[in-house]
Amino acid sequence: MQYHSMFSPKRSILCISCILLLNYHSALQAKPSDKSDIKIRGKSMKLSEQQVSAQRMAKEDSLLKASSTNKKEPKTRTAKSNGFIDVLTHFDYNHWWASDGWHNGFPFVNRWQADAVSHSGDGVQLTLSNHGSVEVPDWVSGELRSHEYRGYGCYEVSMKPAARSGVVSSFFLFASPYDIAPNGNGLHHEIDIEFLGDNTNFMQINFWRNGEPDEAQNARLIPLQFDAALDFHRYGIRWSSKKIQWYVDGLLVHEVSSNESDFIPKTTESTLMTIMNIWATDEDIASWAGEFDPELGSSQSHYKDFSYQPLKQCQL
């Protein structure tokens, strides 16, 4: 599928996507010399003690706030059979925490900061902004994570991504060697919905199991009938042991069955946390997400009405 003139066939779009997530929590501070080096280091690098400490402190701070949260005006509720619904109009520390105090390294330009996550009557806004100057940029951004690692079921959110070249807005399910579920095997598992800001008429999907495949052969660009950045639309993932299905506004747009792929994540190997984020991409991957222009100022992605339903209750 032709995306735009910068894209050669699958390789230029999809292989880079694999590189991104293999490096998602690496502590790289300098660019590797070539893309093959990225893959090797992406699997082997460990977080520094400072980064691990920052991640732990961010989560503990969220749990501490949860213990003292004013619950007079609850905006969330538990659905039947342990499902969960959150309109995202206020920060529910019982279920979510904001990434704060670390940098993922290449190919992420930004670091994570908790105050880049803000709630209002319209839902949650994640902001990518420059806290330094154009000459000495210090890009910070927002990322919202669930405390819970959940299993098979339907995950859905209304979302409006950023329309800006070089910026990615995401909604995905995740576990890794640095984010290990209580039942997890410590490997990388993921199911993605992403928007590449240079063309928000497409949605990119992807998935990994046990850190595989090395090449991003599972990534697909799904054409939409609208520009996703102009208004909220409903995006959903239905995950089971037999297949993954992706939905847009209640309509099935893509599915992969276990008969077709060995890379569908399994709850026997790990349950998955839910993550929403926005991030800026390094110029070396401009052929995937477009070139990021630091002089354009801040960008936002918006989310509201998150829901999780166990598989038996799934309705998308």
C-alpha positions in Angstrom: 0.0 0.0 0.0 1.5 3.4 -1.0 1.5 5.8 2.0 3.2 8.8 0.4 6.1 9.4 -1.9 8.7 9.0 0.8 7.7 5.4 1.4 9.3 2.6 -0.4 7.6 -0.8 0.0 7.1 -2.4 3.5 10.7 -2.2 4.4 11.0 1.6 4.9 7.7 1.9 6.8 7.7 -1.3 8.9 11.2 -2.3 9.7 11.7 1.0 11.5 8.6 0.4 13.6 10.2 -2.8 15.0 13.4 -0.8 15.8 11.4 1.8 17.7 9.7 -0.6 20.1 12.7 -2.9 20.6 14.4 0.2 22.0 11.4 1.5 23.8 12.9 1.4 27.3 16.6 1.3 26.4 18.9 3.7 28.0 20.7 4.8 24.8 22.2 8.3 25.1 23.9 8.3 21.8 22.8 7.3 18.3 24.1 3.9 17.2 26.1 4.0 13.9 23.6 2.0 11.9 20.2 0.3 12.1 21.6 -3.2 12.6 23.3 -1.9 15.7 20.0 -0.6 16.9 18.5 -4.0 16.9 21.3 -5.7 18.8 21.6 -2.9 21.4 17.8 -2.6 21.7 17.6 -6.2 23.0 20.6 -6.1 25.3 20.6 -2.6 26.8 19.4 -2.2 30.4 18.0 0.8 32.1 20.4 2.7 34.2 19.9 2.7 38.0 18.8 6.3 37.7 16.1 5.5 35.1 14.8 2.5 37.0 14.6 4.6 40.1 12.7 7.4 38.3 10.3 4.9 36.9 9.7 3.3 40.3 9.3 6.7 41.9 6.7 7.8 39.3 4.6 4.7 39.9 4.9 4.9 43.7 4.0 8.6 43.6 0.9 7.7 41.6 -0.1 5.0 44.2 0.5 7.4 47.0 -1.8 10.0 45.4 -4.4 7.2 44.9 -4.5 6.5 48.6 -5.5 10.2 49.3 -7.7 10.9 46.3 -10.9 12.7 46.9 -13.6 10.3 45.8 -16.6 12.6 46.2 -17.0 13.0 42.5 -16.0 9.6 41.0 -15.6 9.7 37.2 -14.8 6.0 36.8 -16.7 2.9 37.4 -16.1 -0.8 37.3 -18.1 -2.6 34.6 -19.5 -6.1 35.2 -17.1 -9.0 35.4 -14.2 -6.8 36.3 -14.3 -4.6 33.3 -13.2 -1.0 33.7 -14.5 2.3 32.3 -12.9 5.7 32.7 -14.1 8.9 30.9 -10.6 10.3 31.6 -11.8 13.7 32.8 -9.7 13.5 35.9 -6.6 11.7 37.0 -7.7 8.4 38.6 -4.5 7.4 40.4 -6.0 4.1 41.4 -5.8 2.9 37.8 -3.2 5.2 36.0 0.2 6.7 36.5 2.2 9.2 34.4 5.7 8.5 33.2 8.1 10.9 34.7 11.8 11.5 34.9 13.4 9.3 32.1 14.3 9.3 28.5 13.9 6.3 26.2 16.9 7.2 24.0 17.0 6.9 20.2 14.7 7.3 18.3 12.7 9.3 20.9 13.6 13.0 20.9 11.6 13.7 24.1 11.8 12.7 27.7 8.7 12.0 29.8 7.3 14.4 32.3 4.2 14.0 34.5 2.9 17.6 34.1 2.6 17.0 30.4 -0.5 14.9 31.2 -3.6 17.1 31.9 -7.3 16.3 32.4 -10.4 18.4 31.7 -14.0 17.9 30.9 -12.9 16.9 27.4 -10.7 14.0 28.6 -7.0 13.7 28.9 -4.5 15.8 26.9 -0.9 14.7 26.4 1.4 17.6 25.4 4.7 17.5 23.6 6.5 20.8 24.1 9.9 22.4 24.2 10.9 23.5 27.8 14.2 24.9 26.6 14.7 26.9 23.4 15.1 26.3 19.7 18.9 26.6 20.1 19.0 24.3 23.1 15.8 22.1 22.9 14.5 20.2 25.8 11.5 18.3 24.5 9.2 16.8 27.1 6.0 14.8 26.6 3.2 13.0 28.3 2.6 9.3 28.7 -0.3 7.6 30.7 0.1 4.0 31.9 -2.2 1.6 33.6 -1.2 0.1 37.0 -3.1 -3.0 35.9 -1.8 -5.6 33.5 -5.0 -7.1 31.9 -5.7 -10.1 29.8 -7.9 -11.0 26.8 -10.7 -8.7 26.1 -11.7 -5.5 24.3 -9.7 -2.3 24.8 -11.2 0.9 23.4 -10.7 4.6 23.5 -11.9 7.7 21.7 -8.8 9.5 20.4 -7.7 12.6 18.4 -4.0 12.3 17.4 -1.6 15.1 16.6 -1.2 16.1 12.9 2.5 17.0 12.8 5.3 15.5 10.8 7.7 13.5 13.0 5.2 13.1 15.8 3.6 9.8 16.8 0.4 9.5 18.9 -0.3 6.0 20.3 -2.7 3.7 22.1 -1.3 0.3 22.8 -1.0 -2.8 25.1 2.5 -3.5 26.4 4.9 -5.5 28.5 8.7 -5.7 28.4 11.9 -6.7 30.3 11.4 -3.3 32.1 7.7 -3.5 32.6 7.0 -7.0 33.8 3.5 -8.2 34.6 3.0 -10.3 37.8 2.6 -13.4 35.5 5.1 -12.1 32.9 8.0 -13.9 31.4 10.0 -10.6 31.1 10.0 -10.5 27.3 8.5 -7.9 24.9 4.8 -8.3 24.1 2.8 -5.6 22.4 -0.4 -4.8 20.4 -0.4 -1.3 18.8 -2.5 1.5 17.4 -0.4 4.4 16.2 -0.8 7.5 14.2 2.1 9.0 12.2 1.6 12.7 12.3 2.6 13.4 8.7 -0.6 11.6 7.4 -3.4 11.0 9.9 -5.6 9.6 7.2 -4.0 6.3 8.1 -3.7 4.2 11.3 -0.8 1.9 11.8 -1.2 -1.4 13.7 1.5 -3.8 14.9 2.1 -6.7 17.4 4.9 -8.6 19.0 5.2 -11.8 21.1 8.3 -12.7 23.1 10.3 -10.0 21.4 9.5 -11.3 17.9 9.5 -10.8 15.0 12.8 -9.0 14.6 11.6 -7.4 11.4 8.4 -5.4 11.7 6.5 -7.8 9.3 3.3 -7.5 11.4 2.9 -3.7 10.9 0.1 -2.5 8.6 -1.1 0.9 7.5 -4.9 1.0 7.6 -6.6 3.7 5.4 -9.3 5.6 7.1 -12.3 7.4 5.6 -11.4 10.6 7.5 -8.6 12.6 8.9 -8.2 11.3 12.4 -6.7 14.5 13.7 -9.8 16.6 13.0 -12.1 14.9 15.6 -12.5 12.1 18.1 -13.1 8.6 16.7 -13.4 5.3 18.5 -10.5 2.9 18.2 -10.5 -0.6 19.6 -8.5 -3.8 20.0 -10.1 -7.2 20.6 -7.5 -9.6 21.9 -8.0 -13.3 22.4 -5.8 -16.4 22.2 -7.1 -17.1 18.7 -6.8 -13.6 17.1 -6.3 -9.9 17.3 -8.9 -7.6 15.8 -8.7 -3.9 15.3 -11.8 -1.7 15.1 -12.5 1.9 14.1 -15.9 3.4 15.1 -17.2 -0.1 15.8 -16.2 -1.5 12.4 -13.6 -4.3 12.0 -10.8 -3.0 9.9 -8.1 -5.7 10.3 -7.6 -9.1 12.0 -4.9 -11.6 12.4 -5.5 -15.2 13.6 -3.2 -17.6 15.4 -3.4 -19.8 12.3 -1.7 -17.0 10.3 0.8 -15.8 12.9 2.8 -17.2 15.8 3.3 -13.7 17.2 0.0 -13.1 18.8 0.7 -12.4 22.5 -0.6 -15.0 25.0 -1.8 -14.4 28.6 0.1 -17.5 29.6 3.3 -15.6 28.9 2.2 -12.1 30.0 -0.8 -9.9 30.6 -0.4 -6.3 29.3 -0.6 -2.8 30.6 -2.4 0.0 28.6 -0.4 3.0 27.5 -1.3 6.2 25.7 1.5 8.6 24.6 2.8 11.2 22.2 6.4 11.5 21.2 8.8 13.2 18.7 11.0 11.1 16.4 14.6 11.4 15.6 15.5 12.8 12.1 17.1 9.4 11.2 13.7 7.8 11.0 12.0 10.6 8.9 11.2 8.1 6.2 8.8 6.4 8.6 7.1 9.2 10.5 8.1 12.3 8.6 10.7 14.9 9.6 10.2 16.6 13.0 10.5 20.4 12.8 11.4 21.7 16.3 10.5 25.3 15.5 6.7 24.5 15.2 6.1 24.6 18.9 3.9 22.2 21.0 1.6 19.4 19.9 -1.2 17.5 21.7 -3.0 14.2 21.4 -6.3 13.8 23.1 -8.1 10.8 24.7 -11.5 10.1 26.4 -13.9 7.3 27.3 -11.5 4.5 27.8 -13.0 1.0 28.4 -11.8 -2.5 29.0 -14.2 -5.5 28.8 -13.2 -9.1 29.6 -13.5 -11.3 26.5 -16.9 -12.8 27.5 -18.4 -9.3 27.7 -16.7 -7.8 24.6 -18.8 -5.5 22.5 -17.1 -3.3 20.0 
